[in-house]
Every structure is written in C-alpha cells, then in structure tokens.
Amino acid sequence: MCGQHDWRLWCHCVCTFVAVAHRDHILDADVVLPTFAPQVFQAASDLIHSVIDGYNVCIFAYGQTGSGKTFTMEGSDEHPGLNRRALKSLFDLCEEKKADWSYEFEVSVMEIYNETLRDLLNTDKKAKDNKLEIKHGKSGPHVPGVIKRTVRTVEEVNENFANAKKIRSTATTDMNEHSSRSHCLLIVYVTGTNLSTGVQTTGKLNLIDLAGSERVGKSGALDDEKRLREATNINKSLSSLGDVIHALGAKQKHIPFRNSKLTHLLQDSLGGSAKTLMVVQISPVVKNVRTRFALTGRCDLSSAVLP
C-alpha cells in the first residue's frame, strides 16, 4: 500500500473476455475471468473501504470499442455492474458505521468529449457549448461551476447517473452500434465526521467508463470526419493515461498528468496515496487479435503494482 506522500500508484489489473493467447505474446494480469462475474467486484471491495477512510479511488473499464466496458461498469437490473455494486457497498458500509460516524455524499457526472469537459448533470441545452475548465487548489484539481448534487441514498445516485447518461455522446460505428464517443466519469464525494472527536475524512470514488480505443480503418472513421476526430482524441487520451501509469510505476520525477483532460482531472486520484482498479476488456473475436495484443501491451500495470 502506498505511503501518504509517495508519487506512486496502487493498481490491480483484471482481464475479462480473454481469447486464446498467441505464442509470441504474454498477457500479464492479476486475474483472468472468462466473463463478467461477481469476482470482478471482489477485486474492488477493498477499495470501497478506502474511500471511507479518506482515499481517492479510481475504477476503470479499459478496452477496444465493443468489448463490453459499459456493461461491465453499468450492467443490467439482472446483472448489476461495478458501478451499482460499488455504490451499494459504499452506502452499506457507511450505514454500518453510523453509530460512530456521520457521512455526507455529493455526486457529479462529467464526460470528456474531444478533449472538452462537459457537465452531464447540467440539463441546460446551451451547456454543451460551455467548456468547463480544470483549476488547481490546495486540495488538488477541481472544476469550477460543475454541478455537485447532495445525495442520501444509492438510489438517488443511480437516478442522477441515469439522467446524465441520456446526454452522453454516443454514435454508431462499423465496430459498435452504440459506441461511446467520450469518457464518462461518475464521481462520488464522501465526507465523514467522527461523532466523538469531530475528526473529518474526505474521499472520492471515481467510476469511469472509458471510451474504447479503435482502429480507424475497422471502425469506418476514416470515411467520416467527425468520427475520425473523435477516435483520434480517444486514442490520444488513452495513450496519455498509459504514459501516466508508466511514469508513476517507474517513479519518474515528472508525471505527465496535463497531457490530457482525463489524467489532468484525475491527478489527485491517480498519484499520491490514490488507489486504482483497472478492468481490461479483451475481445474474443479472432479479427481483433492485433488490437487485443496492442491493448495488453499498452495497459501493462505490472510496473505500477506495489505490495
């Protein structure tokens, strides 16, 4: 586990939907699961405890377009995804501690579309034309003007998120009928107060459905200027995320957080004492074999894992 002031990253990597490995490639992960399963959430359960203890936590789904990232994060009513399970666990834990602690919750939902930050809780039709900016304060990066709604139950969080998703940027491509064209961030801010001592803790849970990496030749983006621009920005920001993880794991003096809006916004949730879980979605389709190995190479977290 990380020291309080170390620029290091606690990471856990889970691979799902893995096909047969090629003899020239080694797929390195902490655990490999054949399909989405409750075991995926078990890897995240300890991190939920950390949010209550005052840590910032990131849970990502990473992979190529159409590999099942959104389903892993959101799931369905019959098979709840990481988002729902994590949020239920968070509120259940706080309920268990209510004799000694009181907790306050706020939620915000944002997307990063073509390197532009948007507030998905802002229902004003003109809001999509307004660019939110990332500023820095004593507590780290923050977004002035972003809507933070006070919530008291997991149902209220889910309701806000469901409304926010309605205006998330999506499109149809040759590889995915419902392709996410933006990174979507559901952020829950938790403030705890000890009823006896008055001591406070602040933690943040970032649940992130990343847009899928894609080969523009396969997705049809080469023939569509708008889709091509989206794909270029998506791939660039995912590469920046990989660069940050590599730099943290290698304990480099300079961490390139500001190379993308995604890593800039998550600076206080990737570095320092932050904790991260990445679920790597790998398509089992034979035609995607080249992308599969490119993904596993790009998001190799072995150098960032600490005991």
Order of alpha helices (4+ residues) and beta strands (2+ residues): beta-beta-alpha-beta-alpha-alpha-beta-beta-beta-beta-beta-alpha-beta-beta-beta-beta-alpha-alpha-alpha-alpha-beta-alpha
